[in-house]
Amino acid sequence: MADEEKKIIIDEDWKSQVQREKEEARKKAEEQPEQEEKPAAAAEEASFEGLVSGLSMQAMIALGVLAPRDAKEVQVDLRGAKYVIDLLIVLRDKTKGNLTPEEQGYLAESLADLQQTYVLRSQQLQESALRQAGIDPNLKA
């Protein structure tokens, strides 16, 4: 066996397979119509209204008014909603005197709607908890 020459077998086939896959990918890319690449964020210009709207959406999702896209059921997170509402209050206080009347009005209206929804949702959850405990929430003490 010492006399036999050791043969090293090199598998070169994978190189040709990778080259074929590269060629196929290049051809597919050339066949597809060229699309202008625009970042999603550039589609909408950043603005104060966009900031308030985004925070309001987060609060609405936390309050269960809106559901996330892939949600099968609505979750209510009062603590999360309160946090976002508090953020909007801080934003209002810190930007006082630096907003246009439209921006100030949009923020005030958004806050009022969110606070009202928060109070209603809190009452609904409290009534639901009382019912689960076997207590009629409509009975006057």
N, C-alpha and C positions, 0 to 999 in steps of 0.2 A: 504494500500500500504506500510505502514511502516513495516508491518509484513513480507512482501515479501522480500526475500533475494536478494540483488542486485547481478546480475551475470556479471562478467567481461569476455568478450570474447576476447581471444588472438588469433590472426591469425598466426599460426605457419607454414602455408603453404609456405610462401615466403622463409623461411629458407631452406626447402627441394628443392625448385626451384633453389635457388642460388647454393646449393650443387650439383644438377644435372648439371647446367651450368658449374661449375668448373670441374666436372668430364669429361664432353664432351670436354672442351677446353684442358684438360690434355691429353685425348686420341688423339685428333687431333695433338697436338704437338708431341706426341710419334710416330704417323703414318708418319709424314713428315720426309723425310731424313734429317739427321743432316747436316747443312751447316756451313762451317767455316765462322765465322763472321770476316770480314775485314772492317775496316772503309774506306769509300771512299777516304779520304785524304791519307791513307796509301798506296793506290794502286799506286799512283804516288809520287815519292819522291820530296820534295820541292827543287826548284832550281831557279837560277837567270833567266834562260830561261823561266821557268814556270811563274815567276812573270811578266816578260816583255810580254809574250804571253797573260796572263790574262788581263793585262792592254790594250794591243793592241786590244784584242777582244772587250773590253768595248768601246774603241774608234771607232772601226768598226761598232758596233751596233749603237752608237750615230751618226755616219755619214750615217747610213742607208745602209751600204754595206752588213751587216749581220742583220738578223731579229731574235728577241728573239723566242724561241721555240713556244710559244703559241700566237704569234702576228698574227693578221689578216691583218695588213697593216704596212708598214715601216714608222717609225717616224725619222725625222732628227733633231738632237739636236746639233747644231754647238757649242754652249756654253759648253755643256758637253764634246764634242769631244776635244775642245781646252783645257779644264781643264786636261783631261787625257794625252794629248800630252805634256802639260806643266809639268805634273807629271813625265813623262818619261824623259824630258829634265833635270829636277831637279835630277832625279836618275842618269842620265848620268854624270852630273856635280859633284855630290857628291861622285860618285864611281870612278872618274877618277884616273887612276893609280893603281886601286885595282881589275881590271877585267882581265880575260884571254883574249887573242886576239879573241877567238871565241865568248865570251860573249860581248865584245866590238863591234865586227862586227854585231852580232845579234841585239843588241840594236840600232846601227847606221842604219842598214837596216830597222828595224821596224819603227824607227822615220822618215826616209826618205819617206817610203811608206805612212805612216799616214799623214805626212805634205802635200805630193802631193795630196792625196785623199781629204784632207781638203780644199785645194785651189780649186780643181775641183768642189767639192760639193758646196763651197761658190759661185763660178761663176754660177753654175747651178741654185741655189736658187735666185741669183740676176737677172739672165735672166728671170726666171719664174715670179718674181715679176714685172719686166718691162712689160712682155707680159700681165699680168693680169691688168696692168695699161693702156694697150692699146698702149704701146710704143714698136717699133721693136728694139730689142737689137742689131741687125746686121747692123743698119743704122749708118754710120759714121757722126759725127757732123761736 
